[in-house]
Structure formats: structure tokens, C-alpha cells
Amino acid sequence: MQRIAVLIAAALASHALGFGALAQEQGPALAPPPAYQKVSPEDKAAGKAQRRAEGRAAAKAGSSTGEGAPQPAVQAKVPREQRQQARAARKAETARAARAGELQASGEVGPSK
């Protein structure tokens, strides 16, 4: 119980002393922010035009910075009948392997607790 009281008292003392020390110190963290300088509409338009030109050049070059992996190429659609035949073949192969005991169990195997 005494430890908790000592810790609380130490925390309160350091908290109170911290604000006093900060009030006396005038470091870069306490300096006022620099004055905001307005930008003219012409400067804004010039910057926007420059960024657009750079973006167009990057898009043509194929290097878009800041983007993830490129989209994979789109594959041709497979007709429904072929998908159904492939699915049936996979199911048949899995059933055959299960009957033959060739499938390995996944996850934990053994008596449950």
C-alpha cells in the first residue's frame, strides 16, 4: 500500500515540475508556428499543371509511385460447360483418392482432449 502511495506522489510531483520547467523553457517545440503565407491563384494553377504533367509522364512510362502491385492481366472467360467438367473431374479424383486412403488429414490428428 505504501508503494502505491509513493508512486502516486512521485508521479504527481514529476507532473507538476514538468509543466513549470516547460513554461520557463522556450525551445523549438514551444515556439509559435511560422506565419502562413498565402499562395496566389496563379501559383496554385502553375503547381497543379506541373503535377499533372508529371503524372501523365509517369502513367505513360508505367511507373506509378505509391501504388501497390499492378493488376494481373485479365484471363479469357472459360465457358460454363468447361468449368463444370473440370469441377466434376476434380470431385471424382478427390473421391477416388479418399476411397483409396491417399488423402492426408489436415490439422491435428489424434484423440481430442
N, C-alpha and C positions, 0 to 999 in steps of 0.2 A: 504494500500500500504506500509505503514511504517512497519507493522508487518512482511510482506513478506521479506522486506529488512533486518530486524533484524534477522529473522530466517535464511536467506541465509548467512548472515555474521557470525552468531553463528555456523552454520554447517561448513563453510569454516575454521573457527578458530579451531574448535574441530578436524577437519580432519588434519589440518597442525600440531597441537600439538600432535595428536595421533601418527603420524609417528616419530616425534622426540623422544617421550617417548619410543617407541618400539625400536628405534635404540640404545638407551642407555641401555636398559634392556636386560639381557642375561638370559632369563627363559628357561624352558624346551621346549617351543614352538619354540624358535629360535635356539636351539642347533642343530648342524648338526646331521644327522641320523647316527646310528651306522654303522660301516664298514660291508659290505656284506661278509659273509664267504661262500666260495664255498663248495658244498657238493660233495663228491666223488660218482662216479657211483655205487660203491658197497653199499654205504649208501642209495642211491636212490632205488636200487633194493631191499634192505632189508626192507625199509619202504613200498614199493609197495607190496611186498609179505605179509607183516603183515596186510596191509589194505585189501588185497584180502581175506586172511584167515578170518578176522573179518567179512567181507561182506558175505562170504559163510556161516559162522556160523549164522549170523543174518537172512539170507534168509532161512536156514533150520529151524530156530526157528520161522519164520513167523513174525518177528518184524523188519520191515524196517523203521528206523528212518528217519524223514524228508519227508516222503511221505504222501499223502493225504489218504482219506478213501479207503479201499480196493475195488476192482471191485466187483460188485454184481455177484452172481452166474448166469451163463447163463441158461435161461429157454429153454425148448424144443420148437421147432418151432411148431406153430399151422397151420394146413393145411388151404389153401386159402378158401375152402368152409366153414369151421367153422368160419373164420374171417368175411366172407361175411354175413353168417347167423346172427352172433352176431351184426354186424353193422346194418342190416335190422331190427333186433328186437329193438335195441336202437332207431333207427329213428322212428319206429312205436310207441314206448312208448312215445317219445317226442312229436310226432304229436298228439297222443291221449290226453296227458296232456295239450297241447296247446289249443286244441278244448274245453276241459273241463274247461279251465281257471285256472288250477292248477299251472302253471308256475309263478314264481315271477320275476318281472322285475329286471334287474341288472343295476347298475349305478344310475344316478339321474333320478327321475321320476317327471314329472310336466311340466308346460308350460315353454318353453325356453324363455330366455330374449332377 
